[in-house]
């Protein structure tokens, strides 16, 4: 472990990387649930690193069991707040057309749940995000709650969220 840290320090020094001691945290992943409370004493240049249970890496929140539940909950909240803006655009004051709502949704709402989707697209918590996306599709189409959700993407002229996630997985695999 000490040798690994010294190798990392040498690599950073050679490439002129500056480690942010205030932002750097560590997380432990393990198979034994008895080790959940285990902490390590890691220090870099005299600053002790903090252990974090849900660290964020490239805007994706990781959890101990890699179910991505904290991340998907925050993505759902972001999508719902953007749907609220889309609702305002579709309201009486603006009264935007269907094509404007569709374009706005593709540009403003859809990138949020699709970011890094190959990492978490197979999570069992995906339903939370899909419900939020269906809210945007209801705004675009003007459909009410009794409309079956499988028809919403067809009426909006947008590929279903699951198809878009599978396409992102395929693009990543082909790279």
C-alpha positions in Angstrom: 0.0 0.0 0.0 2.8 2.4 0.9 4.6 1.5 -2.3 1.4 2.2 -4.3 1.0 5.6 -2.8 4.7 6.5 -3.5 4.3 5.3 -7.1 1.2 7.5 -7.5 3.1 10.4 -5.9 6.0 9.9 -8.4 3.6 9.7 -11.3 1.9 12.9 -10.3 5.2 14.7 -9.8 6.6 13.6 -13.2 3.5 14.7 -15.1 3.0 17.9 -13.0 -0.4 16.8 -11.6 -1.6 18.6 -8.5 -3.6 16.4 -6.1 -6.4 18.3 -4.4 -6.0 17.3 -0.8 -9.4 18.8 0.2 -11.4 17.0 -2.4 -9.7 13.6 -2.5 -11.5 10.9 -0.7 -11.4 7.1 -0.6 -14.0 4.3 -0.5 -13.7 0.7 0.4 -15.5 -2.0 -1.6 -15.6 -5.5 0.0 -17.5 -8.7 -0.1 -17.7 -9.2 3.7 -20.5 -7.1 5.3 -18.6 -7.2 8.7 -16.0 -4.8 7.2 -18.5 -2.0 6.4 -17.3 0.2 9.3 -13.6 -0.4 8.5 -11.5 2.7 7.9 -8.0 3.1 6.7 -5.4 5.7 7.8 -4.3 7.2 4.5 -2.5 10.5 4.4 -1.0 12.5 1.6 1.6 15.2 2.5 0.3 15.2 6.1 -3.4 15.5 5.2 -5.6 12.6 6.2 -8.0 11.4 3.5 -11.7 11.0 4.4 -13.6 7.8 3.8 -16.9 8.5 2.0 -19.7 6.0 1.6 -21.1 7.5 -1.6 -18.3 9.2 -3.6 -19.0 11.0 -6.8 -16.8 10.2 -9.8 -17.5 12.0 -13.1 -20.9 13.1 -11.8 -22.0 9.5 -11.0 -22.7 8.7 -7.4 -21.3 5.3 -6.4 -22.6 3.2 -3.6 -21.2 0.2 -1.7 -23.3 -2.4 -3.6 -23.1 -0.6 -6.9 -26.9 -0.4 -7.3 -26.5 3.3 -8.3 -29.6 4.1 -6.2 -28.3 7.4 -4.9 -27.3 8.5 -8.4 -30.6 7.5 -10.0 -32.5 9.3 -7.3 -30.6 12.5 -8.0 -31.0 12.0 -11.8 -34.7 11.6 -11.2 -34.8 14.9 -9.3 -32.9 16.7 -12.1 -35.2 15.3 -14.8 -38.3 16.3 -12.8 -37.0 19.9 -12.4 -36.4 20.1 -16.1 -39.8 18.7 -16.8 -41.3 21.5 -14.7 -39.5 24.0 -17.0 -40.9 22.1 -20.0 -44.4 22.3 -18.4 -44.0 26.1 -18.2 -43.0 26.2 -21.9 -46.1 24.2 -22.8 -48.4 26.3 -20.5 -50.9 28.9 -21.4 -48.5 31.8 -21.5 -46.0 30.3 -24.0 -48.1 27.6 -25.6 -45.2 26.1 -27.5 -45.9 23.7 -30.4 -45.3 20.0 -30.3 -42.2 20.2 -32.4 -40.7 22.9 -30.1 -41.5 20.8 -27.0 -40.0 17.7 -28.6 -36.8 19.5 -29.5 -36.6 21.2 -26.1 -37.1 17.8 -24.4 -34.4 16.1 -26.6 -31.9 19.0 -25.9 -32.7 19.7 -22.2 -34.3 16.7 -20.5 -32.9 13.6 -22.2 -29.1 14.3 -21.9 -29.4 14.1 -18.1 -30.6 10.5 -17.8 -28.4 9.4 -20.7 -25.1 10.6 -19.3 -23.0 7.6 -18.3 -26.0 5.3 -18.9 -23.9 2.3 -20.0 -22.6 2.2 -16.4 -25.9 2.0 -14.6 -28.4 1.1 -17.3 -28.9 -2.4 -15.9 -29.7 -1.2 -12.4 -32.9 -2.4 -10.8 -33.6 1.2 -9.8 -34.0 2.4 -13.4 -37.8 2.6 -13.0 -37.4 5.9 -11.0 -35.8 7.6 -14.0 -38.2 6.1 -16.5 -41.2 7.5 -14.6 -39.6 11.0 -14.7 -39.0 10.7 -18.5 -42.6 9.6 -19.0 -43.6 12.9 -17.3 -41.7 14.8 -20.1 -43.4 12.6 -22.7 -46.8 13.4 -21.3 -46.1 17.1 -21.5 -45.0 16.8 -25.2 -47.9 14.7 -26.3 -50.6 16.2 -24.0 -51.7 12.7 -22.9 -53.1 12.1 -19.5 -52.2 9.5 -16.9 -54.6 6.8 -18.2 -52.6 6.6 -21.5 -50.4 3.5 -21.4 -46.7 4.4 -21.0 -45.6 2.2 -23.9 -47.5 4.5 -26.3 -46.0 7.8 -25.1 -42.6 7.6 -27.0 -44.5 6.6 -30.2 -46.9 9.6 -29.9 -44.0 11.9 -29.1 -41.8 10.7 -32.0 -38.9 9.9 -29.7 -37.3 6.5 -29.2 -38.1 4.8 -25.9 -35.6 5.4 -23.1 -34.7 1.7 -23.0 -33.8 1.7 -26.7 -31.8 4.9 -26.3 -29.8 3.3 -23.4 -29.2 0.1 -25.3 -27.9 2.2 -28.3 -25.5 4.0 -25.9 -24.3 0.6 -24.6 -23.8 -0.6 -28.2 -21.9 2.6 -29.1 -19.6 2.1 -26.1 -19.0 -1.6 -27.0 -18.1 -0.7 -30.6 -15.5 1.8 -29.4 
